[in-house]
């Protein structure tokens, strides 16, 4: 029997999830939820304006939450209270304290909680993780990650948040660094700012340094106020570098270049994209529901990413290094 799913939030990501569920025979979309009933024609399934009504009417097994981030905690809490499995878009809350409460409820009710950190499953980053895990680079001492995007129309829910670039895209890349390195951050120092000519004046740019428990140091920069490449990669630019004892790996968008000691640089193939990142997450949700397997992108794991985000915010405000592990220990 197919897993019955309700999708909450009919914005662009909600529509993505509707498409992915329709493409997966293991799942059945039984309802869509949005407070704006004008979007009810997006899907031919049942439409509701309230999650409670949808769950009562459908007896759903799982909920996909793709609303603005400020509603994630409320919706996660209700679904988990009803013991309905949750797959929630990043960031799954807007504070570490809320994230801890949601994860605790999921554990208490023994209900799956999957956080849709889809960037970690992009082929470039999965390939980087494999190369590092296989020891091709040797111990990684240094990582650099840079993201730039031209000014653009942001979702209102993100544009209104302080440190908008942190919540919009940096949370993806910080989670990716954890995933690729298989290390947790032990210290963070951050600076959040906006350029004088920028159109978003609430932290549209950020720079930070991190230290990981495996010894890797990282530098990260992200900005929504870049310029001059509006027609390159849809106005976005991404670069990452992982420098190890044996080799350095460069990632520029979808291209990977491996530079091994004593060898000529060579391109690394990412492999075919047999399934989307969303299908990988849906499969984790399925395995959690059917066999009790702990999802790779589970809520407890994502507390580490949320702790880094919280450390960035506190560091930018207090102008000092913050240890994400100490922030997590406050909730033990």
C-alpha positions as CSV (number, residue, x, y, z in Angstrom):
1,X,0.0,0.0,0.0
2,X,1.3,3.4,-0.9
3,X,2.3,5.9,1.8
4,X,-0.3,8.6,2.1
5,X,1.2,12.1,2.1
6,X,-0.1,15.6,2.7
7,X,1.9,18.5,1.3
8,X,1.6,21.8,3.2
9,X,2.6,25.0,1.4
10,X,1.9,25.4,-2.3
11,X,4.8,27.7,-3.1
12,X,7.6,26.7,-5.5
13,X,9.0,24.0,-3.2
14,X,5.6,22.6,-2.3
15,X,4.9,22.2,-6.1
16,X,8.3,20.5,-6.4
17,X,7.2,18.0,-3.8
18,X,3.9,17.4,-5.4
19,X,5.7,16.5,-8.6
20,X,8.2,14.2,-6.8
21,X,5.4,12.4,-5.0
22,X,3.5,11.9,-8.2
23,X,6.7,10.4,-9.7
24,X,7.1,7.9,-6.8
25,X,4.8,4.9,-6.9
26,X,5.6,4.2,-3.2
27,X,3.7,7.4,-2.3
28,X,0.2,8.8,-2.8
29,X,-0.6,12.4,-2.5
30,X,-3.9,12.6,-0.6
31,X,-4.2,16.3,0.1
32,X,-2.6,19.7,-0.3
33,X,-2.8,22.5,2.3
34,X,-2.3,26.2,1.9
35,X,-3.8,29.2,3.6
36,X,-4.4,30.8,0.2
37,X,-7.2,28.9,-1.5
38,X,-6.5,30.5,-4.8
39,X,-3.7,27.9,-5.3
40,X,-6.1,25.0,-5.0
41,X,-6.0,24.3,-8.7
42,X,-2.2,23.4,-8.6
43,X,-3.1,19.8,-7.9
44,X,-6.2,17.8,-8.7
45,X,-6.1,16.3,-5.1
46,X,-8.1,17.4,-2.1
47,X,-7.3,20.9,-0.9
48,X,-7.5,22.3,2.6
49,X,-6.6,25.6,4.3
50,X,-5.7,23.9,7.6
51,X,-3.4,20.9,8.3
52,X,-5.7,19.7,11.1
53,X,-8.6,19.3,8.7
54,X,-6.4,17.6,6.2
55,X,-5.1,15.0,8.6
56,X,-8.5,14.3,10.1
57,X,-10.0,13.8,6.6
58,X,-7.2,11.7,5.1
59,X,-5.6,9.6,7.8
60,X,-2.2,10.5,6.2
61,X,1.0,8.6,7.1
62,X,3.3,11.6,6.4
63,X,3.4,15.3,6.0
64,X,5.7,17.3,3.8
65,X,6.1,20.9,5.1
66,X,7.1,23.5,2.6
67,X,5.6,26.6,4.1
68,X,7.6,29.7,5.0
69,X,10.1,28.8,7.7
70,X,8.4,30.8,10.5
71,X,5.5,28.2,10.4
72,X,7.7,25.1,10.4
73,X,7.8,24.7,14.2
74,X,4.0,24.9,14.6
75,X,3.2,22.5,11.8
76,X,5.9,20.0,12.8
77,X,4.7,20.1,16.3
78,X,1.1,19.4,15.4
79,X,2.0,16.5,12.9
80,X,4.4,14.9,15.4
81,X,1.9,15.2,18.2
82,X,-0.5,13.2,16.0
83,X,2.3,10.7,15.3
84,X,2.4,11.6,11.6
85,X,5.8,11.4,10.0
86,X,7.3,14.7,8.9
87,X,9.6,15.7,6.0
88,X,10.2,19.4,6.5
89,X,12.1,21.9,4.3
90,X,15.2,23.7,5.6
91,X,15.5,25.5,7.9
92,X,13.2,23.3,9.9
93,X,12.9,26.0,12.5
94,X,14.2,29.5,12.9
95,X,16.1,28.9,16.2
96,X,18.1,26.2,17.8
97,X,15.8,26.1,20.9
98,X,12.8,25.4,18.7
99,X,14.7,22.7,16.8
100,X,15.5,20.9,20.0
101,X,11.9,20.9,21.1
102,X,10.7,19.5,17.7
103,X,13.4,16.8,17.7
104,X,12.6,15.9,21.3
105,X,8.9,15.5,20.4
106,X,9.8,13.2,17.5
107,X,11.9,11.0,19.7
108,X,9.3,10.9,22.4
109,X,6.5,9.8,20.0
110,X,8.9,7.6,18.0
111,X,7.9,9.4,14.8
112,X,10.2,9.9,11.8
113,X,11.5,13.5,11.3
114,X,13.4,14.1,8.1
115,X,14.9,17.5,7.3
116,X,15.1,18.3,3.5
117,X,18.8,19.3,3.4
118,X,18.9,18.4,-0.3
119,X,22.2,20.1,-1.1
120,X,24.2,17.3,0.6
121,X,22.8,14.9,-1.9
122,X,23.8,16.8,-5.0
123,X,26.2,14.8,-7.2
124,X,29.1,17.1,-6.8
125,X,29.0,17.0,-3.0
126,X,28.4,13.2,-2.9
127,X,31.4,12.7,-5.1
128,X,33.5,14.9,-2.9
129,X,32.4,13.0,0.2
130,X,33.3,9.7,-1.5
131,X,36.8,10.9,-2.5
132,X,37.5,12.2,1.0
133,X,36.1,9.0,2.6
134,X,38.3,6.9,0.4
135,X,41.4,8.8,1.4
136,X,42.1,10.2,-2.1
137,X,42.8,13.6,-0.6
138,X,44.4,12.4,2.6
139,X,43.6,14.3,5.8
140,X,41.8,17.5,4.8
141,X,43.4,20.5,6.4
142,X,41.5,23.4,4.8
143,X,38.2,24.0,3.0
144,X,37.0,27.1,1.2
145,X,33.4,27.6,0.1
146,X,32.2,30.7,-1.7
147,X,28.7,31.6,-3.0
148,X,27.7,34.8,-4.8
149,X,24.3,35.7,-6.3
150,X,23.1,38.9,-7.9
151,X,20.3,40.9,-6.2
152,X,17.1,39.0,-6.8
153,X,13.5,38.8,-5.6
154,X,13.5,36.7,-2.5
155,X,10.7,34.9,-0.8
156,X,9.1,37.3,1.6
157,X,9.6,34.9,4.5
158,X,13.3,34.9,4.0
159,X,13.8,38.6,3.0
160,X,12.3,39.7,6.3
161,X,14.7,37.6,8.4
162,X,17.9,39.1,9.8
163,X,20.9,37.4,8.2
164,X,18.8,36.6,5.1
165,X,21.7,34.9,3.2
166,X,22.4,32.7,6.2
167,X,18.8,31.3,6.2
168,X,18.4,31.3,2.5
169,X,21.5,29.5,1.2
170,X,24.3,29.4,3.8
171,X,22.4,26.8,5.9
172,X,22.6,24.5,2.8
173,X,26.3,24.9,2.4
174,X,27.1,24.6,6.1
175,X,25.2,21.3,6.2
176,X,27.1,20.2,3.1
177,X,30.4,20.9,4.7
178,X,29.5,18.7,7.7
179,X,28.3,16.0,5.4
180,X,31.3,16.0,3.0
181,X,33.9,16.2,5.8
182,X,32.1,13.9,8.2
183,X,33.1,16.3,11.0
184,X,31.3,18.6,13.4
185,X,32.1,22.2,14.0
186,X,33.7,23.2,17.3
187,X,34.2,26.9,16.8
188,X,32.7,29.6,14.6
189,X,33.3,33.3,14.0
190,X,31.0,35.2,11.7
191,X,30.4,38.7,10.3
192,X,27.0,39.6,8.8
193,X,26.8,42.7,6.7
194,X,25.2,44.5,3.7
195,X,26.8,46.5,1.0
196,X,25.9,50.2,0.8
197,X,24.5,49.7,-2.7
198,X,22.6,46.6,-1.8
199,X,18.8,46.3,-2.1
200,X,18.6,44.1,1.0
201,X,19.8,45.7,4.2
202,X,19.4,42.9,6.7
203,X,22.5,40.7,6.4
204,X,22.5,39.8,2.7
205,X,26.2,39.0,2.9
206,X,28.1,36.9,5.4
207,X,31.7,35.7,6.0
208,X,32.8,33.2,8.6
209,X,35.5,30.8,9.7
210,X,35.0,27.4,11.2
211,X,37.1,24.8,13.0
212,X,35.9,21.1,12.8
213,X,36.6,18.3,15.3
214,X,38.6,16.4,12.8
215,X,41.1,19.2,12.5
216,X,39.8,20.8,9.3
217,X,39.6,24.6,9.1
218,X,37.1,26.2,6.8
219,X,36.4,29.7,5.3
220,X,33.0,30.5,4.0
221,X,31.6,33.5,2.1
222,X,28.1,34.1,0.8
223,X,26.4,37.1,-0.7
224,X,23.1,38.1,-2.3
225,X,24.6,41.4,-3.4
226,X,27.2,40.3,-6.0
227,X,27.3,41.9,-9.4
228,X,28.5,41.5,-13.0
229,X,27.4,38.0,-13.7
230,X,23.7,38.2,-14.2
231,X,23.9,36.0,-17.3
232,X,26.2,33.3,-15.8
233,X,24.5,30.3,-14.2
234,X,21.3,32.2,-13.6
235,X,23.2,34.9,-11.7
236,X,24.8,32.5,-9.3
237,X,28.4,31.6,-8.7
238,X,29.7,28.7,-6.5
239,X,33.2,27.5,-5.7
240,X,34.6,25.1,-3.1
241,X,38.1,23.8,-2.5
242,X,39.1,20.9,-0.2
243,X,42.9,20.9,0.4
244,X,44.3,17.6,1.7
245,X,47.8,16.1,2.3
246,X,47.7,14.1,-0.9
247,X,45.5,16.2,-3.2
248,X,43.3,19.2,-3.6
249,X,39.7,19.0,-5.0
250,X,38.2,22.0,-6.7
251,X,34.4,22.2,-7.2
252,X,33.0,24.9,-9.5
253,X,29.3,24.4,-9.9
254,X,29.0,21.0,-11.6
255,X,32.7,20.6,-12.5
256,X,35.2,18.8,-10.2
257,X,38.9,19.0,-10.7
258,X,41.3,16.8,-8.8
259,X,44.9,17.9,-8.3
260,X,46.9,15.0,-6.9
261,X,50.6,15.3,-5.8
262,X,52.9,14.6,-8.7
263,X,50.1,14.1,-11.2
264,X,48.4,16.3,-13.8
265,X,45.0,17.7,-12.8
266,X,42.1,15.6,-14.0
267,X,38.3,16.1,-14.2
268,X,36.2,13.9,-12.0
269,X,32.9,12.6,-13.3
270,X,29.9,13.0,-10.9
271,X,28.1,10.0,-12.4
272,X,24.5,9.9,-13.8
273,X,21.6,11.5,-11.9
274,X,19.4,8.4,-11.6
275,X,17.2,9.9,-8.9
276,X,16.6,13.5,-7.7
277,X,17.8,14.7,-4.3
278,X,14.1,14.9,-3.3
279,X,13.6,11.2,-4.2
280,X,16.6,10.3,-2.0
281,X,14.9,12.1,0.9
282,X,11.5,10.5,0.1
283,X,13.2,7.1,0.2
284,X,14.6,7.9,3.6
285,X,11.1,8.7,4.8
286,X,9.8,5.5,3.3
287,X,12.4,3.4,5.0
288,X,11.8,5.1,8.3
289,X,8.1,4.4,8.1
290,X,8.3,0.8,6.8
291,X,11.3,-0.6,8.6
292,X,12.2,1.9,11.3
293,X,15.5,2.8,9.6
294,X,17.0,6.0,11.0
295,X,17.0,8.6,8.1
296,X,20.4,10.0,7.2
297,X,18.9,13.5,7.2
298,X,17.1,13.1,10.5
299,X,16.2,15.9,12.8
300,X,18.7,14.9,15.5
301,X,21.5,15.1,13.0
302,X,20.3,18.4,11.7
303,X,20.6,19.9,15.2
304,X,24.4,20.2,14.4
305,X,23.6,22.3,11.4
306,X,21.2,24.4,13.4
307,X,23.8,24.9,16.1
308,X,26.3,26.2,13.5
309,X,23.6,28.7,12.2
310,X,22.9,29.8,15.8
311,X,26.6,30.2,16.4
312,X,26.9,32.4,13.3
313,X,24.1,34.6,14.6
314,X,25.6,34.9,18.1
315,X,29.1,35.5,16.8
316,X,28.0,38.2,14.4
317,X,26.2,40.0,17.3
318,X,28.9,39.5,20.0
319,X,32.0,39.7,17.8
320,X,33.6,36.6,19.2
321,X,34.2,32.9,18.6
322,X,31.3,30.6,19.5
323,X,31.4,26.8,20.0
324,X,28.3,25.1,18.5
325,X,28.8,22.1,20.7
326,X,28.5,24.3,23.8
327,X,25.2,25.7,22.5
328,X,23.9,22.1,22.1
329,X,25.1,21.2,25.6
330,X,22.9,23.9,27.0
331,X,19.9,21.7,26.1
332,X,21.1,18.4,27.6
